[in-house]
């Protein structure tokens, strides 16, 4: 899986980047065919603002997208990962039901 992390209007720390990478690798257990993941981190104001994490997963034949807002980037990323897990489970169940 190819992972690209984009931080808009700020520079992301290495600890945040490693956290995101570790969280994204957990998605491999739901689908081995994930080719690319794009993570976009942004916020509205520099101080005490809502932080947004948007994750775009590229699976052959489909693109999955999840975005979440919170007061911390790690919370936003974790919530987005949970949404993507749900989408990947739904995609897997659709594929297996079509084969049967």
N, C-alpha and C positions, 0 to 999 in steps of 0.2 A: 504494500500500500504506500502510495506516494502522499505525503502530508505537507501542505503548505499553510503557514500561519501568517496572517496579515494583521498588523496592528495599526489602526487608523488614528492619527493624531498623537501617537505616543510610541515608545519603544518597549516591547514586551520583555520582561525579565526571563532569564534562562530557566528559572524554577517554574514559571508559568508555562513555558514552552514544553518542558519535560512532563509536567502534569497533563497537559493536553495530549501529548503523544502517548502517554501511558493509558489515558482514558480511551483514546481512539483505538488502541490495539486490543482493548477488551471487546470491541465490536466484531473482531475476527471470528469469535466463537459462534456468532449468528450467521455470518456469511463470509466465506473465504474468497469470494470473487470481487471484493471491494478493490477498485483500481486506484482511486484517488480520493483524498479528503481535503477540503478547503475550509479553513477556519478563519473567520473575520471577526476581530475584536474591535469594538468601538464604544464610545461614551458620548454623552451630550455636553456635559460641562466638566472641566478639570477637577473640581472639588465637589464632594458629596453628591455625585450624580448617579444616574442609572447606567449600569454597564451592560452592554449587549454582546452576546456571543451567537454567531450564526455559523452553522456547520452544514456544508454541502458534501454529500457522499455520492460518488459516481460508481454505480454498479452497472455491469453490462446490460444495456437496454433500458436503464432507468436512472433517474437522479433523485436522491432523497434530500430533503431540506428540513432543518430544524433551527429555530431561533428562540432565544430566551433572554429576558431582562431580569436583573437583580442588582443588589448593591455591591456584589463582589464577582470578579471574573470567574473564579473557580466554581461558585454556585451556578452561574449562568451556563458554564460549560457542562457541568454535571447534569443539570436539568435538560440541556439539549441532547446529551448522550442518552438519557432515559427515553426521550421522545424518539430518537433514532432506533433504539433497541426495539421499541414497539413497532415501528415501521418495518424494520428488518424481519421481525417475527411474522408480521402480517404478510409480507412479501414471500417469505418461505412457505407459509401455509397455503398461499395462493398457488405457488408453483407445484407443491406436492399434491394439491387437490386436482390440478389440471392433468397430472400424469396418471392418476388413478382411474 
